[in-house]
């Protein structure tokens, strides 16, 4: 794993983002659905946590449907996902002109044709305070639709 990612996004930090980002319904059905959706990537903790976050954000049913249609994107496209993600993050910030991105970001394929981009950004909030945030962008590559952004999440 890239040392930069380990330093900025240690697995305990990723788990904390995962657990605090949402009020997780502790029903066994919801937990089991997420577990089932992400079980194939469980050996790689970063991919596993990224999968769980995406499943919570878009729903396990949607994740399953998208996963069935997705195909590998050409490497040239994958290399540009970081730039696409940064653009989407800037669109989501209160003060995009204040944004300073950390080195990276890190791009990984969670499943065939479903990609996660993870990075860090310092930006001002609505009160003018500069805050460090982690961001997560998810993309799918589908034969008929091409590259689609699935979700953008910026943590506090």
Residue, then its C-alpha position, 0 to 999 in steps of 0.5 A: x500500500x502507498x505510504x502516503x495513503x497509510x499516513x493520511x488514511x490509516x485503517x483506524x482513521x478510515x474505520x472512524x470515518x466509516x462509523x461516524x459518517x452515518x447513523x448506522x441502523x444496527x438492524x441485522x438485515x442492513x448489516x448483513x446486506x452490506x457484509x454480503x455486498x462487500x465480502x469479496x474484497x474483505x481481504x483488503x481492508x482499505x477496499x473493504x471499508x471503501x466498499x462499505x461506505x459506498x454501500x451505505x451511501x447508495x444502498x446495497x441494491x444499487x451497488x449490486x445492480x451497478x456491479x453487474x453492469x460495470x466493466x473495467x475502464x481503460x487505464x487512460x480513463x482510470x488515470x484521470x479519475x483523481x482529476x475528475x474527483x477533485x473537480x467534484x470535490x471543489x463543486x461541493x465545498x463552501x469555499x472552493x477557492x481556499x482548497x489545497x489538496x494533499x498529495x495523491x489522491x489514491x485511486x483503486x478499483x473496488x470491484x470490476x468497473x467500480x472505482x474509489x478515489x480517496x484524498x485529503x483537502x484543506x478548505x475553509x468552512x462557512x465561518x472562514x476556518x481552515x479545516x482538513x477533510x478527507x474526500x471519497x469519490x466513487x465512479x462506475x464504468x458501464x458499457x452503455x453509459x461510460x464513466x459515471x460518478x456515483x457519489x462524492x463524500x467529504x468528511x469533517 
